[in-house]
Amino acid sequence: MTAPQDRQDDGGVPVPVTPAGASTTAPAEYPPASPAGRGMFGNQGSGDVSGFGGLVRQRRTIEDAPRPYGGYFDEVRDALEEAYADFADAVEKVVVDRGELTLHIRPERIAEVCQVMRDDMALRFELCSSVSGVDYLGADARRLHVVYQLTSMTYRRTVRLEAAVSAEDPHLPSVTSVYPTADWQEREAYDMFGIVFDGHPNLTRILMPDDWEGHPQRKDYPLGGVPVEYKGAEIPPPDRRRSYQ
């Protein structure tokens, strides 16, 4: 069977050709800029081999949810507003979507808000179960978002806090003094996304080698890699595979 990247010459023999979207500067090339929301990875040309290259995802504008929110969401918002004097300055917006409550917090205020969320008797969000990073390349000027999943074991409630920083200034306070469980989770977000948590007791890489350059889960990270040997066979890194060339 003739490969998609090949064509037939006059004698019916497959002849290699350069696929659409290929570049002579590969490997370790930054992916081409493309509008966010197209394809599985926002990729163009022949690089996306997921089968979702024609997928178009609608970009939604995230806005403040109207009151009343329903359920316990109104109680959480009102309790935080009453307990935290700088609520209006710290909370950028409140979003209710798919049955979940998200408070978008100014990054410089995140540790203060977490302190109130944990200690106020009407809130009592004692557990931070997750700190993760998200890269909204092409969709948000402050493209790097940090998401905090908080759980109140007292009231059996959950809430999400979200803070956004730019790639040029990816700094925000660490919450490890409030939630010790955030220690390694913040290190992973630093390692993978390059988000700097000021005040962290030991902000070092946790997955990649100490001298690794770049942050692999940023969407503009180069495609290059290292070959993998398995049972005597060598699998080339992604940037050297035919579909990416």
PyMOL commands that set and color helices and strands:
alter all, ss='L'
color gray80, all
select helices_A, chain A and resi 73-83+87-90+107-119+182-193+238-240+242-244
alter helices_A, ss='H'
color red, helices_A
select strands_A, chain A and resi 6-8+14-16+91-97+100-105+127-135+144-152+157-165+171-173+196-198+228-230+233-235
alter strands_A, ss='S'
color yellow, strands_A
deselect
rebuild
show_as cartoon
